[in-house]
């Protein structure tokens, strides 16, 4: 049993939103709303529920291809949710209807342009008044490359995933360059570049807009952006990591990393690897939060949670497995795990509700009050920006004169 009195940094909680829930059969649950999945009201309801639980942020899943039961390509199943809305546009729609919670949509960076992502997330930061982030995702699937036709990506073997200079490492190196371009574009306007003086007729100080002149193996971008510097200066950059190439991306380029340990011991091991990559990138003094991902089936009675998972698995046709740890139990038992991982060095957890709305409400109305009772989680929002919630300062503009 973890000791909630032990000192440590503030606990951070996030929720990963995916359709009707992370279990593929979740859409068939009695309280599911499959007919509403492609409506603004549905996503607004979910994010407002997460905000009622005082969570730091929500991430919103996205991809370039239809959902699939196979990580390597499409499938032919018609008994699972297929089709989704654009995550950035969902976040932009929800932003004016929320006040505090961070909004972190997923963007697949392999086949998209950093200039487009930079202005989309900068716009989201304006619409949300400083609560935007981005989760960068790499695509290694040949069928997704075929959607664009600009290059071929051969099928990748898992055993070659961490080979230095290999094809997957190259995709993650490209993602790091992508983030660097996005960050420079966010800085390409100084904070006071807009004058807006009607009397003199000067709207902008052109000397405070800067070419970024990025030239690398993957991108050549001159800049500047067309969107002024975002309210946060730099919205939060996040990435999910399962292995060394992704831990390197987190260490090099992210403010926030999501990892998938199975227990506290593995959390420590992965965290040490992320910190080593951070140091190798010259960022040892930077704050990079790392959250552990957990798929959750929650009920007031542990047997009820297990029975519910069993019913869903029967509809699926096999036991549900995930890249992340799968937890089945009560909110109090989950609180024990959250605190244990926190004491192992993680900044907190990102929870994946197996079914929506049930497991999301178990998080906001069960887990959060339990952690508050233990004195381990906030009882009110203490900042108005996502950087503020994560305890990160607003960074200086790299192009501004000292």
ROLUM-854257 format. One line per 3 residues: number of its first residue (from 1); their letters; for each residue x negated, y, z negated of C-alpha. Coordinates in steps of 0.02 Angstrom, whole numbers. Example, Ala and Ser with C-alpha at 12.3 -4.5 7.8 and 13.67 -1.06 7.14 Angstrom:
BEGIN
1) as) -615 -225 -390; -684 -53 -357
! end
This chain:
BEGIN
1) xxx) 0 0 0; -82 164 52; -106 299 -78
4) xxx) -12 456 -21; -111 561 -145; -274 538 -51
7) xxx) -334 701 29; -341 718 217; -295 827 363
10) xxx) -114 866 402; -16 720 472; 46 744 650
13) xxx) 194 652 723; 243 641 906; 376 546 1002
16) xxx) 355 476 1178; 518 488 1274; 550 360 1411
19) xxx) 723 340 1490; 841 241 1379; 696 182 1270
22) xxx) 537 83 1288; 619 -89 1286; 672 -128 1466
25) xxx) 844 -188 1406; 877 -32 1300; 996 40 1429
28) xxx) 1120 -101 1391; 1136 -59 1206; 1308 3 1146
31) xxx) 1249 180 1108; 1141 199 1264; 1193 327 1393
34) xxx) 1133 257 1561; 1255 366 1659; 1176 521 1580
37) xxx) 992 480 1608; 978 601 1754; 1063 747 1666
40) xxx) 989 897 1577; 1107 869 1430; 1033 698 1394
43) xxx) 854 761 1381; 906 915 1284; 993 805 1156
46) xxx) 837 697 1133; 716 842 1112; 833 934 994
49) xxx) 845 775 889; 654 766 884; 646 949 834
52) xxx) 773 919 695; 645 794 627; 509 929 628
55) xxx) 399 828 746; 246 912 819; 284 869 999
58) xxx) 371 758 1124; 287 684 1276; 392 646 1429
61) xxx) 344 500 1540; 324 517 1728; 248 421 1872
64) xxx) 231 425 2061; 322 260 2089; 477 177 2023
67) xxx) 465 94 1853; 406 -86 1866; 385 -238 1757
70) xxx) 212 -257 1835; 73 -133 1800; -7 -171 1969
73) xxx) 137 -129 2085; 324 -127 2118; 444 -266 2073
76) xxx) 614 -323 2136; 711 -314 1972; 881 -231 1974
79) xxx) 924 -262 1791; 812 -124 1722; 812 65 1734
82) xxx) 739 128 1897; 723 310 1944; 677 463 1841
85) xxx) 676 653 1841; 518 758 1854; 443 776 1680
88) xxx) 382 956 1700; 553 1011 1759; 637 921 1614
91) xxx) 524 1013 1493; 560 1180 1577; 748 1149 1563
94) xxx) 738 1099 1380; 616 1236 1326; 742 1380 1307
97) xxx) 856 1267 1204; 722 1227 1074; 617 1340 963
100) xxx) 471 1250 882; 430 1079 952; 289 1055 1078
103) xxx) 335 998 1254; 206 889 1341; 259 820 1510
106) xxx) 157 691 1604; 70 738 1766; -13 609 1879
109) xxx) -175 695 1927; -245 571 2053; -141 627 2203
112) xxx) -87 802 2150; -175 969 2155; -243 1055 1998
115) xxx) -188 1226 2062; -6 1170 2064; -18 1090 1892
118) xxx) -103 1243 1817; 35 1363 1867; 174 1239 1822
121) xxx) 109 1214 1645; 68 1399 1627; 248 1435 1675
124) xxx) 310 1307 1549; 205 1394 1417; 293 1558 1457
127) xxx) 466 1478 1461; 434 1392 1293; 344 1544 1217
130) xxx) 185 1448 1183; 235 1266 1159; 173 1185 1320
133) xxx) 50 1047 1349; 8 921 1485; -26 736 1477
136) xxx) -143 692 1620; -120 520 1695; -230 427 1820
139) xxx) -155 321 1959; -253 168 2015; -114 82 2113
142) xxx) -129 58 2302; 60 77 2326; 55 249 2245
145) xxx) -90 303 2355; 13 249 2506; 147 376 2459
148) xxx) 25 514 2506; -80 432 2641; -233 538 2606
151) xxx) -345 399 2543; -347 214 2505; -365 142 2331
154) xxx) -412 -41 2331; -338 -161 2202; -442 -144 2044
157) xxx) -501 -291 1941; -484 -273 1752; -659 -339 1725
160) xxx) -729 -195 1827; -632 -62 1733; -776 6 1630
163) xxx) -914 -18 1759; -1014 142 1769; -991 220 1940
166) xxx) -854 94 1982; -689 141 2066; -591 164 1905
169) xxx) -730 264 1824; -729 374 1980; -542 407 1960
172) xxx) -567 459 1779; -715 570 1827; -598 651 1953
175) xxx) -469 677 1814; -601 764 1706; -640 882 1850
178) xxx) -453 910 1875; -436 966 1694; -587 1080 1710
181) xxx) -509 1165 1862; -342 1184 1772; -427 1260 1619
184) xxx) -527 1383 1724; -371 1436 1817; -283 1469 1652
187) xxx) -428 1584 1608; -436 1668 1779; -327 1810 1714
190) xxx) -389 1904 1562; -259 1929 1426; -239 2114 1461
193) xxx) -249 2104 1651; -69 2163 1668; -54 2351 1641
196) xxx) 128 2377 1694; 113 2566 1690; 256 2636 1793
199) xxx) 194 2815 1772; 28 2782 1858; 93 2645 1971
202) xxx) -35 2518 1908; 37 2347 1872; -123 2247 1862
205) xxx) -308 2278 1831; -387 2185 1977; -556 2184 1890
208) xxx) -481 2069 1757; -433 1934 1881; -575 1813 1915
211) xxx) -626 1690 2048; -666 1525 1965; -771 1461 2112
214) xxx) -763 1280 2056; -859 1165 2173; -878 981 2135
217) xxx) -868 809 2215; -678 806 2200; -616 986 2210
220) xxx) -668 1153 2281; -557 1288 2209; -589 1473 2219
223) xxx) -445 1545 2118; -383 1650 2036; -214 1583 1981
226) xxx) -54 1672 2029; 12 1654 1851; -58 1765 1712
229) xxx) -148 1682 1567; -24 1576 1466; 34 1630 1292
232) xxx) -75 1497 1210; -222 1545 1319; -251 1361 1348
235) xxx) -99 1245 1334; -137 1077 1255; -218 945 1366
238) xxx) -186 764 1316; -223 591 1385; -184 409 1343
241) xxx) -331 291 1326; -345 102 1322; -530 77 1359
244) xxx) -698 163 1375; -667 258 1538; -512 338 1462
247) xxx) -594 371 1293; -728 463 1391; -595 572 1474
250) xxx) -521 613 1302; -692 655 1233; -740 762 1383
253) xxx) -581 854 1423; -435 836 1302; -371 923 1147
256) xxx) -265 772 1102; -288 587 1136; -168 441 1120
259) xxx) -241 269 1085; -168 96 1062; -246 6 912
262) xxx) -168 -151 839; -220 -112 661; -316 12 554
265) xxx) -483 -73 583; -465 -59 771; -408 121 751
268) xxx) -574 160 665; -672 73 803; -584 164 944
271) xxx) -594 330 853; -782 309 834; -797 279 1021
274) xxx) -694 435 1060; -802 538 942; -961 471 1024
277) xxx) -895 520 1195; -848 690 1126; -1024 716 1060
280) xxx) -1101 658 1225; -997 791 1313; -1064 927 1197
283) xxx) -897 944 1106; -944 873 936; -887 1032 849
286) xxx) -719 1041 939; -560 977 859; -490 834 962
289) xxx) -339 754 880; -314 567 906; -144 487 879
292) xxx) -106 301 877; 37 239 985; 170 124 909
295) xxx) 328 52 987; 460 49 850; 615 -56 814
298) xxx) 684 20 654; 831 -23 540; 874 -6 356
301) xxx) 848 -194 338; 696 -277 418; 797 -429 471
304) xxx) 919 -315 564; 774 -237 660; 707 -410 703
307) xxx) 878 -471 757; 901 -319 868; 734 -348 952
310) xxx) 782 -531 976; 946 -481 1060; 856 -362 1176
313) xxx) 722 -491 1216; 857 -618 1261; 926 -495 1389
316) xxx) 750 -465 1453; 717 -651 1472; 557 -655 1368
319) xxx) 476 -578 1214; 440 -394 1238; 256 -349 1235
322) xxx) 172 -181 1255; 2 -100 1278; 35 -25 1106
325) xxx) 67 -103 936; 248 -161 920; 321 -127 747
328) xxx) 482 -205 683; 545 -156 511; 611 -15 403
331) xxx) 565 170 407; 482 149 236; 375 6 302
334) xxx) 329 112 453; 281 253 335; 157 134 253
337) xxx) 78 97 423; 73 282 472; -17 328 312
340) xxx) -136 182 328; -187 235 503; -200 415 445
343) xxx) -320 363 309; -418 267 442; -454 436 523
346) xxx) -315 460 649; -226 628 650; -60 536 655
349) xxx) 46 431 771; 145 445 931; 301 339 913
352) xxx) 388 256 1060; 572 224 1017; 619 51 1081
355) xxx) 799 108 1104; 876 280 1118; 960 356 1022
358) xxx) 951 225 882; 763 215 853; 737 400 885
361) xxx) 862 439 747; 778 312 633; 618 412 656
364) xxx) 694 584 626; 819 535 492; 728 389 410
367) xxx) 539 397 432; 521 586 417; 620 601 253
370) xxx) 520 455 182; 355 538 225; 419 703 154
373) xxx) 468 613 -7; 288 553 -20; 222 728 10
376) xxx) 140 671 172; 234 775 302; 294 953 323
379) xxx) 465 1009 264; 475 1156 385; 389 1212 543
382) xxx) 237 1315 497; 191 1385 669; 276 1448 826
385) xxx) 155 1375 954; 96 1198 990; -84 1249 959
388) xxx) -27 1319 792; 63 1158 745; -96 1061 784
391) xxx) -205 1184 689; -300 1237 844; -352 1419 870
394) xxx) -310 1516 1026; -470 1505 1128; -564 1654 1198
397) xxx) -559 1682 1385; -720 1619 1463; -719 1757 1596
400) xxx) -682 1906 1484; -825 2023 1442; -885 2002 1264
! end
